Amino acid sequence: MSKILTPLELKVMNLLWKHKKAFVKELLADWSEGEKPAYNTVSTTVRILEDKGYVNHQAFGRTHQYFPLVSKLEYQKNHISNVLENVFAGSAKSLISALVGDSKLSQKERSEIEDLLKKKD
């Protein structure tokens, strides 16, 4: 489960986390941003996710209903740890500094981060 997901794989996983279980046609029906990929593209992507250990399926005749094997929180924790170690050399301070220094971070989000850090003490 340590493999990093491509943007398309992550989009499919986000839809599966949202739906809990879904057929490819349901994933496509809920595709909100950008141009909708072809059915075969999403079907192939789900099978790749299955090979990577993120997804499994239940067969219904010739069609499959897919479901995540990895929770969104588990994925986030695993990959934030990876980012922390590989991008920030294990320095949580550097990671937080990068987040707080980001102009996209609202004042409310900054305050919420502060509150989270205070609760950890």
Secondary structure, 3 states (H helix, E strand, C coil): CCCCCCHHHHHHHHHHHHHCCEEHHHHHHCCCCCCCCCHHHHHHHHHHHHHHCCEEEEEECCEEEEEECCCHHHHHHHHHHHHHHHHCCCCHHHHHHHHHCCCCCCHHHHHHHHHHHHHHC
